[in-house]
């Protein structure tokens, strides 16, 4: 059964299978989620806020980032989060890779031999 993941701030709805790792699902769906540590829960860059859905207990790695903070209640690291049911998420701007800029102006160079 496909599970729905809604991301209202990005106007997206994607699907996942039960047990899929959330960061993998987001990235495969074209969402530029930060994952600098190779999805090992070390950098905290893939933080998401769970708006609707079951929120599991903090893992040991997540506790380093959220322990004692208000975010501990509903924020999790996408790389350590297994999708188990339908979800609604907020992905903070700080968890998204910046959009690449393409140079559109400059000095034109002669490239003929």
Backbone torsions as a table, in degrees:
resi	resn	phi	psi	omega
1	UNK	NA	131.5	176.9
2	UNK	-77.9	137.4	176.4
3	UNK	-105.0	140.2	-178.8
4	UNK	-93.6	137.6	174.4
5	UNK	-122.1	113.5	179.1
6	UNK	-97.9	138.0	177.0
7	UNK	-130.7	83.2	-174.2
8	UNK	-57.2	-36.8	-177.7
9	UNK	-65.2	-24.8	177.9
10	UNK	-104.3	1.7	-178.2
11	UNK	53.7	48.9	-179.2
12	UNK	-130.1	148.2	168.4
13	UNK	-134.3	123.0	-178.0
14	UNK	-123.6	170.8	180.0
15	UNK	-121.3	155.5	178.5
16	UNK	-145.1	163.4	173.0
17	UNK	-98.3	151.8	177.9
18	UNK	-58.2	129.4	179.8
19	UNK	95.1	-11.4	177.6
20	UNK	-61.6	147.4	174.9
21	UNK	-79.9	127.1	-173.7
22	UNK	-57.0	-42.9	-178.9
23	UNK	-61.4	-38.7	178.5
24	UNK	-64.1	-44.0	-179.2
25	UNK	-62.8	-44.3	-179.5
26	UNK	-63.4	-46.9	-178.4
27	UNK	-66.7	-40.8	178.5
28	UNK	-65.2	-22.3	179.1
29	UNK	-89.3	5.3	176.5
30	UNK	89.6	9.0	177.7
31	UNK	-86.8	122.2	-174.4
32	UNK	-78.3	67.5	-178.4
33	UNK	-74.7	135.6	176.1
34	UNK	-68.9	136.6	177.2
35	UNK	-151.2	59.0	-173.2
36	UNK	-64.0	-29.6	-175.1
37	UNK	-91.5	11.1	179.2
38	UNK	72.1	31.9	177.0
39	UNK	62.6	43.6	179.4
40	UNK	-111.4	3.1	179.3
41	UNK	74.0	25.6	-175.7
42	UNK	-100.9	-27.0	-172.8
43	UNK	-102.5	-24.4	-179.7
44	UNK	75.7	9.1	-175.6
45	UNK	-77.2	-14.5	-176.1
46	UNK	-101.9	30.2	-179.1
47	UNK	-60.6	134.5	174.1
48	UNK	-131.3	155.3	175.9
49	UNK	-106.7	126.8	178.9
50	UNK	-87.7	110.2	179.8
51	UNK	-85.2	-39.1	177.8
52	UNK	-141.6	135.1	-180.0
53	UNK	126.6	167.6	-178.5
54	UNK	-69.9	133.9	179.5
55	UNK	-110.3	111.8	-178.7
56	UNK	-71.0	166.2	175.2
57	UNK	-60.8	152.7	176.1
58	UNK	-62.8	136.8	171.9
59	UNK	-79.1	171.0	178.2
60	UNK	-58.9	-43.2	179.8
61	UNK	-64.4	-43.6	-179.9
62	UNK	-64.6	-34.5	-179.8
63	UNK	-59.2	-31.4	177.4
64	UNK	-62.6	-34.0	-176.3
65	UNK	-90.8	-33.3	-171.3
66	UNK	-112.9	-12.3	-174.7
67	UNK	-55.2	128.5	178.5
68	UNK	80.0	1.2	-179.8
69	UNK	-107.8	154.6	177.6
70	UNK	-59.9	-30.0	-178.7
71	UNK	-62.4	-20.3	-177.2
72	UNK	-60.4	-24.8	-178.0
73	UNK	-69.6	-41.9	-172.1
74	UNK	-134.5	8.8	176.8
75	UNK	-105.8	142.2	177.0
76	UNK	-143.0	163.6	174.8
77	UNK	-88.5	124.8	-176.0
78	UNK	-62.3	-28.9	-178.0
79	UNK	-73.1	-15.1	-179.9
80	UNK	-112.5	6.1	-173.3
81	UNK	-104.3	118.3	175.4
82	UNK	-92.9	129.2	-179.6
83	UNK	-72.2	124.1	-179.7
84	UNK	-122.0	-14.0	-178.4
85	UNK	-159.3	176.8	176.7
86	UNK	-60.0	143.7	-177.5
87	UNK	-135.5	153.4	165.8
88	UNK	-125.0	127.0	-173.4
89	UNK	-122.2	156.2	165.0
90	UNK	-119.8	126.2	177.2
91	UNK	-106.6	110.9	-179.6
92	UNK	-61.4	150.0	178.3
93	UNK	-54.8	-33.5	-178.4
94	UNK	-68.6	-14.2	178.8
95	UNK	-95.7	-0.4	-180.0
96	UNK	-106.6	142.8	175.5
97	UNK	-69.3	140.9	178.5
98	UNK	-64.9	147.1	179.2
99	UNK	-68.2	133.8	179.3
100	UNK	-69.5	137.7	178.2
101	UNK	-99.3	135.4	178.0
102	UNK	-105.3	131.3	-179.7
103	UNK	-66.2	121.5	-179.1
104	UNK	-115.5	-6.4	178.2
105	UNK	-135.5	162.0	177.5
106	UNK	154.0	-169.5	-180.0
107	UNK	-91.1	125.6	-178.9
108	UNK	-76.3	132.6	-179.7
109	UNK	-106.4	142.7	176.1
110	UNK	-76.1	119.6	-177.0
111	UNK	-110.3	9.1	179.0
112	UNK	-81.0	141.0	-178.9
113	UNK	-72.6	NA	NA
